[in-house]
Amino acid sequence: MTTHIDDAFDLLTHRYRRRILRLLAARETPLTLSELVDGLVTDTPGPPRRARDAVALDLYHSHLPKLVAAGWVDCDCGGRILDCRVSLARPPEVDAAVLAAMDELEAICAAVRAGSI
């Protein structure tokens, strides 16, 4: 049986999705896809232009749809990919699921450090 915690862990497994949420949480206004790419491209190896294109496609086709489907972000593209406006959609149950997932992760890490796992 999948729980909200499992869903939150699944969404947080990729560094791009974690970074997207951090970037959006740090802003009060939506970010464009291009601005999100700017925030992520430094983590991607390769020539700058190729890295930007690869990150933009990865966000548009993989990571943003997953975050939108989960209700964590809103995305309005208006027909042009790079003009997409992305913002946090944070219903209370999302915050609770993320906090529960982070609490569980911290407990697992503490158990590993203590040698009990």
C-alpha positions as a printed NumPy array, in Angstrom:
array([[  0.   ,   0.   ,   0.   ],
       [  1.4  ,   3.391,  -0.991],
       [  1.176,   6.187,   1.555],
       [  1.542,   9.933,   1.308],
       [  4.999,   9.514,   2.825],
       [  5.941,   7.048,   0.071],
       [  4.686,   9.528,  -2.531],
       [  6.674,  12.349,  -0.95 ],
       [  9.841,  10.236,  -0.862],
       [  9.314,   9.288,  -4.504],
       [  8.971,  12.929,  -5.525],
       [ 12.018,  13.945,  -3.507],
       [ 14.32 ,  11.248,  -4.907],
       [ 15.62 ,  13.387,  -7.761],
       [ 17.857,  16.351,  -7.005],
       [ 16.142,  18.49 ,  -9.665],
       [ 12.747,  18.164,  -7.957],
       [ 14.24 ,  18.972,  -4.55 ],
       [ 16.033,  21.978,  -6.042],
       [ 12.88 ,  23.15 ,  -7.867],
       [ 10.958,  23.15 ,  -4.584],
       [ 13.75 ,  25.042,  -2.824],
       [ 13.974,  27.631,  -5.614],
       [ 10.21 ,  28.161,  -5.625],
       [  9.997,  28.324,  -1.831],
       [ 12.627,  31.087,  -1.826],
       [ 10.499,  33.281,  -4.111],
       [  7.132,  34.912,  -3.608],
       [  6.5  ,  35.151,  -7.338],
       [  6.441,  32.407,  -9.989],
       [  9.619,  31.498, -11.838],
       [  9.867,  30.924, -15.56 ],
       [ 11.17 ,  27.607, -16.801],
       [ 14.222,  29.499, -18.005],
       [ 14.856,  30.802, -14.465],
       [ 14.488,  27.286, -13.055],
       [ 16.986,  26.045, -15.629],
       [ 19.404,  28.78 , -14.521],
       [ 19.088,  27.491, -10.957],
       [ 19.808,  23.909, -12.009],
       [ 22.26 ,  24.104, -14.891],
       [ 25.271,  24.571, -12.618],
       [ 24.694,  20.994, -11.384],
       [ 24.729,  19.513, -14.9  ],
       [ 27.946,  18.465, -16.649],
       [ 28.596,  19.368, -20.261],
       [ 28.821,  22.478, -22.426],
       [ 26.59 ,  25.269, -21.059],
       [ 24.155,  25.452, -24.005],
       [ 23.771,  21.683, -24.265],
       [ 23.326,  21.452, -20.477],
       [ 20.63 ,  24.17 , -20.513],
       [ 18.71 ,  22.436, -23.295],
       [ 18.945,  19.04 , -21.595],
       [ 17.796,  20.45 , -18.247],
       [ 14.897,  22.376, -19.84 ],
       [ 13.648,  19.27 , -21.633],
       [ 14.068,  17.133, -18.514],
       [ 12.105,  19.617, -16.406],
       [  9.341,  20.093, -18.956],
       [  8.807,  16.428, -19.813],
       [  9.617,  14.685, -16.537],
       [ 10.024,  16.631, -13.324],
       [  7.432,  19.407, -13.613],
       [  4.634,  17.034, -14.69 ],
       [  5.325,  14.841, -11.648],
       [  5.267,  17.825,  -9.277],
       [  2.113,  19.204, -10.934],
       [  0.352,  15.82 , -10.794],
       [  1.162,  15.59 ,  -7.087],
       [ -0.241,  19.081,  -6.505],
       [  3.062,  20.478,  -5.293],
       [  3.5  ,  23.075,  -8.056],
       [  1.36 ,  24.925, -10.573],
       [  2.646,  25.367, -14.112],
       [  1.153,  27.646, -16.781],
       [  2.939,  27.398, -20.122],
       [  0.66 ,  29.403, -22.375],
       [  1.944,  27.607, -25.462],
       [  5.697,  28.295, -25.232],
       [  7.915,  26.008, -23.207],
       [ 10.426,  28.587, -21.987],
       [  7.616,  30.995, -21.047],
       [  6.176,  28.536, -18.523],
       [  5.418,  30.173, -15.174],
       [  5.961,  27.801, -12.252],
       [  4.841,  28.415,  -8.67 ],
       [  4.351,  26.431,  -5.491],
       [  0.936,  24.967,  -4.825],
       [  1.128,  24.086,  -1.173],
       [ -2.034,  22.626,   0.24 ],
       [ -1.657,  21.695,   3.923],
       [ -1.576,  17.958,   3.225],
       [  1.479,  18.439,   0.998],
       [  3.358,  20.278,   3.72 ],
       [  2.386,  17.579,   6.218],
       [  3.516,  14.805,   3.845],
       [  6.846,  16.509,   3.18 ],
       [  7.459,  17.107,   6.872],
       [  6.539,  13.517,   7.695],
       [  8.861,  12.247,   4.953],
       [ 11.7  ,  14.433,   6.181],
       [ 11.128,  13.3  ,   9.776],
       [ 11.189,   9.668,   8.672],
       [ 14.351,  10.247,   6.641],
       [ 16.068,  11.895,   9.607],
       [ 15.081,   8.961,  11.851],
       [ 16.491,   6.487,   9.322],
       [ 19.731,   8.462,   9.06 ],
       [ 20.035,   8.586,  12.855],
       [ 19.487,   4.813,  13.058],
       [ 22.171,   4.226,  10.413],
       [ 24.622,   6.482,  12.271],
       [ 23.85 ,   4.638,  15.519],
       [ 24.494,   1.306,  13.792],
       [ 21.034,  -0.085,  14.471],
       [ 20.288,  -0.53 ,  10.767]])
